[in-house]
Amino acid sequence: FGAKHLRSQNMPPAAITDTEDHYVLPNEENQIQVDNFIGGKFAAPSTGNYLSVLSPSTSAKVGSVGVSASSDVDTAVKSAKNAFASWSSLTMKSRAAIMLKFHALVREHAREIAELIVLENGKNITEALADVAKGNETVEYACSLPQLAQGRILRVSSEVSCQDRRDPLGVVASIVPFNFPFMVPQWTVPIALVMGNTVVLKPSEKVPLTMRRTAELMKEAGIPDGVFNMVQGTKEVVEALIDHEDIRAVTFVGSSPVASIVASRCHSLSKRVTALGGAKNHLVALPDCDANGASSDIVVSYAGCAGQRCMAASVLLTVGQGPKQDELLRKIVEKASKIQPGTEPGKMGSVIDEASYKNIISCIEDSERAGAEILLDGREWANGPMAKKGGCWIGPTVIKHASPEDKCMKEEVFGPVLSVYNVSSWSEAIAIENSNPFGNAACIYTSSGGHADWFTSRFRASMLGINVGIPVPREPFSFGGLYGTKSKYGDMDITGDGAMEFFSNRIKVTSKWPVPNVEEFVTGDAFNANVSGPMDHANFAGRM
């Protein structure tokens, strides 16, 4: 991206454009310092401290990100609070018009944003472009809010009417994870803004480059200073955002243990919160499924984005014994084994860091000790050419379990690992799926509508697929796990109409007015009135 776009305080350009359509990505020699974005400007954290930003594909340092203190959060919240009055006083249509300009800028710079995602997240370029496209789809939805968020009015008696409207909350906070550097922030930020709120975003310290560039595009689109702010940092920033008295609502996406803490802390302060946690998504394959189509879909579901998404397949339950079940499993292993490491289209990227890598390896090793059969071993990538250059590389792995109690069958792995277990009946499949403490997604593979209906009415998850292994709802449908599980804590859903509800207060007004007793200026034979003087043709008060 161009030097004119990417300057931080007291730093040279972080990338130099050689032509209008070409740019140089950050690297070890050309690193980016990612500061806070407050009041429309980049500002260093008060601590003066920074963490290294490493590319998971090579382990090379490509930048540094600020480690802010609670005082930085307070500065950002004050900026957002000061901007709220003028921003919320704009019509929703005016706010949406600005967001439409941002939408156009994202389309214009999609490749640039995607290559930043590849650099700091490690996914392949096709997946990164999809990250941008899906995020921008939510921006597009936000642009339609003037047509979706109108209030209602109803005459409830002869002289009384009731109406409601949606008022913005004020300053809201959004805390986002590393796995979708652009898409997940766009789940909340554009909808919150168009609804009239001002926002303080806390990006993941592992992937701050993408949203740094996005903040510049938002400013270029015309979002006023202070309306959108970012504070970089770690745990102290999260806690300060939750505890700040001027933060009216908090959204969080991340691990279940942290989601639970965030929700509990917000609720103790009587603060609105939606906190989405992890997942253990089950797929059930019946003998009548299309083995070729199902196998391709299953591989993409569990190995796409290196398995680092809360909608990824984790457990495959095959029902019954026979050649069709064997064929499905053979095709899965065959197709997954052809995936190569890399960030080019069709290849699989690295996992985010060493801690994630070690956790995945531990799950595979635990399965081996428990007697499971490793049908495809992704650990072999550790000796491959990409791993020798650095980074955290582990290939697609398929494990055939002998017990549903194995660790890999029950705990979230967050990596390219598919646990396979054979069940004897539909009821056994449902019992295993229902017993898992998560409730994000589930899928049934079958050629029968009746079979699909049986399973979708019994799964214990909120986002269900029929022959779709990544059943992500798209706008206007909202995204969120099942209440009462480890996948969802707090209030309402995120994205879509769930976010429209979350980021607004419904204000109800009941009114009664006296019947007019003054003669109106009316015309027409229907009223038998002869009127002289000026007419207000737009005034229909008291007349038809």
N, C-alpha and C positions, 0 to 999 in steps of 0.2 A: 504494500500500500504506500501511497505517496508520502513524501516527507512533510508536505503541507498538512497532512492529517494526523501525523503521529509524533507529536513533540510533548515531552513531559517537562516539568519544571527543571531548569538548569541542565538540560540534557540535549545532546545533538539529535538530529533526526534519527529515528529508529529503523527506518527503511527508506531506501532511495528508489524512486521511480526512474527506470531507464527509458520507457516509452509510456504513452498514455494508458496502454492496456497491460503493461508488464510491471512487475514489482519484485522486490527482493524480500524474502521472508527473514524474520529475525533468526540469528544463529549465534554460535559461540562468540564470534567477533562483532556481531551487530545485535546486542541485547537490548531488551526493553525494560525500563523501570516502570512498574505499574503502581501508581499512587492512587489516593482517594480522589473521587470526583464529587466536589461539593460546590454548590452555587454556580454550576456551569464551568468550573475550572478544576484542573488537576492540582492537588496539594499533597505534599509529603506527609506521612503520619507523624504525629507529635513525638512518638518514641524515637524516630530516626532509624528504626530497625526494619530489616527486610529478610525475607526468605527467598531461597533460590527457586526458580521455576525451571523444572527439568523436562526435556522431551522424553516421554516414555519409550519412544522408538530407539533412542540412542543413549539415553541418560545424560545427554549434553545439556549444559546450562544455557537457556535461551533468554533468560530474563530474571528479574527479581520483583517481588511483590511486597508491599508494605505490611507491617504488622502494627495495626492501630490499637489505640487505647480507648477506654470508655469516653474520654474527653473528645476524641475524634467523632465518636457516635453522637455525642451531644451537639457538636458543631453541625453535623449533617442534618440532624433532626430539626435544629433551629432553622436551618436554611429551608428545609422542606415545609416547616410550619409557617414561615414568613411568606412562602410562595403560595400557600394553599388558598388564601382568600381570593387572590386575583385569578388563579387557575380555575377554581371551582365556580367562580362567577361567570366564566365563559359558558356559552351554550355547549351542550354535548356535541352538536354538529360542528362547532368550531374546533373543539378538541379532537374530534375524529378527523377533521381535515388535516390537522398537523400529523396525526398518526398515518394518514394516507401518504403523505410525503415521505415519512420514515419507511413505510412499506416499499415505496418505489426505490429508495436509496438502498435498502437491503437487497432487492432484486439486482440492482446495478452492481453491487459489491459482493454478490453471493460467493463468487469463486474466491475472492480475497478472504472473506470470513471463513469459508470452508478450509482453506489452507492453514489458517491460524488454528482451527480446530484439530486438523491432522497433526500439526506441530506439537500442540500442548496436551492433546488428549490421546493421540495414537491411533484413532480409527482410520479406516481407509477413506479415500477422497469421495467415493460414492456415498458412503454413510454420512460423511461430513456435509456434503451438499444437501442430503436429506434432512439433516439436523437443521440446516438453515431454512429449507423449504417448509418444514413442519412448523418451525418457530414463526416464520412469516405468515403461515396460514392462520395462526392465532392473532397476529397483528391485523390481518384482513378481517377476521371475525370482529375484532375490537372496532374496526372502522364501520361495522354495520350496527353498532349499539344504538345509534339514534333511532333506528327502526325497530329495535328489540326491547329497549329499556323504558318504553313509555309507561306512564302511570295509567291507572284505570279510574273510571268515574261511573257511578250508577245512582240513579234516583231511587231511593229506597222507601219514600213515602211521598205524600202530596207536596210537602214543602221542604223535605230533607234530602240531601244528596251526600253520598260518601265518595271519596276519592283517595287514591294513594299515589305516592311518587317515590322515587329512589333518590336519596340524598347521599353524597359521598361521606366516608367516615372521617377523613382527615389525613394524617400521616400514617402510612402503612409500611411494614417491613417485609422483605422477601429474602429468604435464605436458601441458596440453591447449591446443588452438588456438582461433582466434576464430570459426570458421564455424558451430559448433553450441554456443552458450554453456552450454546445459543438458545436452543429450544426451550429448556426448562425456565430460564428467566422470562422468556416470552409467554409462558403459560400464565404469568401473573401481571407483569409490568404493563403491557399495553392496555389490558382490560381495566386494571386499577386506575390508570391515568385517564382513559376516556370516561370512566365513571366519575371523574372529578377529584380523585385522591392525588396526593403527592407521595413519592416513593423513596425509600432508602433500601438499596439492594446490597446484600453481602454475597459476593461471588465466592466460589470455591478458591481457596488459595493455590490449589493445584492447577487451575486453568483460568487465570485472570486476564489473559491477553485478548480473548475473544470479546469479552464484555467491555474492555477498555476501548477497543475500536468501535464497538456498538454505541458506547456513550457519545463518541464523537459524531456518529451518524445521527443520533437522536438530537444533538444540539444543532447540527446542520439542518435537520428537518424543521426546526423552529420551536422545539420544546423549550419553554422559558427556563432561565437559570433558577435552580432550586427545586424545580418540579421533579426532576429525577436526579438522585444522588447515589453514590457508591462508596462504601467503606470496606477497605481490604482488611483482612486479619484472620483471627482464629477464634478460639472459645470466648475470649473476653469480649469480642465484638458481638457475638451472638447473644451472650447474656445481657450485655448493655442494651441491645435493641429490644429484647424482651422486657426488660425491667423499666425502660424509659417511660415516664408518665405520659408523654405526648405521642407515643406509638399506639395507635388505636387497634391495629390488627397485625397478625404475624402469619406468614405462610412459610412452611419448611418442607423440603424434600431431601431425604437422606436415609440413614440407617434406622432400623426400628428402635434400638435403645435410645438413640438421641432424639428421635421423633417423640417418644414417650416422655422424655424429660422436658422437651420444649413445650408440649401440650400441657403437661402438669404445671409447669412454671407459669404459663400464660393463664391457665384457668385459676390459679391461685391469686392472680391479679385481676380476675374477672375480665380477661382480655380475649377477644375473638381470635381463634387460631385454627388453621388446618395444617396438620403435620402428617405427611405421607412417609411411611417407612418402607421396609424391605418386602421381599416376596419369596415364595417357593411355588412356582406355577406348575401345575400338573396338566399333562396332555394324556388323553385316553384314546387309544387306537383300536377300533373294532375290526373284526376280520373282513367286513365288507367295505373298508375304506380303499381309496385309490392309492395303492402303495407308491406309485411313482410320484404323484403330486404331493402326497402326505410326507414322504421322505424328504423331498426338496424343501417343503415348508418347515419341517421340524429342524433341519440343519440350519436354515437361515434363522429360525427362532432362537436356537440355543447358542449358535456360534457367531451370529452377527453382532457387530460391535464388541467382539471378544466376550460376549455373554454379560457385559457390564450394563445391563438395563433391567429395571424392575419388572418388565413385561417379558423377559426372556424365558423360554422353556427351561425347566430344571429337571422334571421327572416325567418320564414316558411310561405309562402303564399299558402294556399290551394285554388284550383279553383273549384267553383261550390258547390252546396249542394247535399248531398246524403249519402247513407250508406258507400260508399267507402271512402269518406273523413272522415267520423266519425270513420271508422275502422282504418285508418292510425293514426289519433290523439290518439285513444285509445291505440294502440300498442306502440306509442312513450312514452306515460305516463307510461304504464305498464312496459316497458323495463327500462326506466330511474329510476323508483321507486325501482327497484331491485338492483341498484348500491349501494355499501356499501363504507363507508369512509376507507381510508387506503392507504398504498403504495405497497401492494401486487398486483400481476397480477389481472386484472379485476376490481380493486377497483379504486376509485377516490381520488386523493390527495387534499391537502389543496391549498388555494390561497396564493399568495406570502407574503402578509403582511396585517397589520391592515387597512391601507389606502385603499387597494384594496377591502378588505372585506366590509368596510363601504360604498364604492361607489356602490358595487353590491346590498347591502341591500337597499340603497337609491333608486336605480332604481326599485326594486321590490315594495317598499312602494309607490313610485310615481305612479306606474301602478295601485295599489289598489285604491289610491285616485281618479284616473281617471276613475274608474269603470271597470277595467279589471278583469277577472276571473283567479284566481291562481289555475291551474289544478294540479300542483305539486309544493310543497313549500319546497325549500332547506333550509330555515331558521330553520327548525326543527333540523338540524344537530348541531345547537348551544347548544342543550341540550343533545347531544349524548356522548358516552363514549370517543371518540377521542378528542372532544372539551374540555372535562373536564381535559384532560392531558395537554392542552395548544394548541397553534396553531390557524390557521385561517381557520375554516372549514365551508363550506356552500355547500349544496347538489345540485344536478340537479334540476332546476326549469323550469316549463313550464307555460307560461302566455298566456291566450287567450284574445286578445285585441278587443275592440269595435271600436277603432279609429286608423287609421294609423298615427295620429299626436301625439300619446303617446310618452313620452320621450324614453321609452325602444325600441320603434319601429324606432327611428331615430338616437340615439346616441350610440357610442361604449360602451359596458358594460365590456368587457374583463373578463368574468366569465361564469359559467355554466348556462346560462339563455337563453331559447329559447322563442322568441316572435312569437305567431301564429296569423295570421289574414286571414280571409276568403274573397276572391274576387269573383266577379261574372263573370269575363272574363279574357282571356289572356291579352288583352290590358290594363286592370286595373293592373294586376300583373306587366307588363313591366313598366307602368307609375310609380308605387311605387318604383320599383327597380331603375329605371333611375333617379328618383328625389333625391336619397340619394347622399350626397356629396362625398362619398368614391367610390373607383373603384377597389377593390382588386379581389374579387371572386364572382361567382354566379353559381347556379346549377339548372338544370331541371331534375325532376324525371318523366319518361314516358317510355312506351313500344314502342313508335312510332318514327322512325328515322326522319320522316317529322316534327313531333311536336318538336323534339329536335332541328332540324335545324332552325325552326322558332324562337325559343327562343335564341339560341346561336348567331344568327345574329342580335339580338336586345338588348341583355344585355349590360349594361354600366359598364363593368369590363374587366380586361385583362386576368384573369385566370378562365376559365369556365369548369364546370363539367357536364357530362351527366350521371346521376345515380351515381355520385361520389361527396360526400359532402365536401371532402377536396381535391380539384383539384390542388394539388401542382405539378408543372412541375418538371420532373427529368432530370438530365443531359443527353444529351447536351443542353436541353431547359433551358432557363434562367427564373429567378423569379423576379417579379416586378409588381406593380400596374399600373393603367392606368394613362397616362399623363393627367394633367389638373384636377386631383381629389386630395382629401386629403390623398390618399393612396401612392402617389408617387410625389416626388419633385426631380429636378435635371436631371441628364443625364444617359441614358442607364439603363439596368437592372443589377441585381446582380446574381451571380452564372452562370454556364454554359457559352455559347458563349457570353452572355452579359458581363460577367466579363472579359473574354479574351479581348474583345474590350475595356472595361473600363480601364483596367490596362496596356494598351499599346498605343503607338503612331504609327500610320501608316506613315512610311517614304517612299516617292515615289522617285525613281531615274529614270531619262531618260538619256540614253547614246547613243553615236554615236562614232564608231571607224572606222578609215580608213581601206579600203580593203587591206589585205596583198599583197605585191608585191614581196615577196622573195620566192625563191624556197623551198618547204617544203620537209622534209624527208618522202617520202611515198613509199609504196610497193604495189605490185599487178598489174596484167595485166590491171585492169580498169584504172590505172593511167599512164600506159606506161612509167614507170620510173624505172631506174636501180640505185639503191642507195647502196652505200657502207658506212660502218660506223655504229655506234650504233643507235638503234631505241628506241624511247619512245612510247611504245604501249598504254600508257594512255593519250597521248596528241592528241586530236582531233581538235585542233585549225586549222581552215582554210581547213579542209578536212573531208571527210565522212568516 
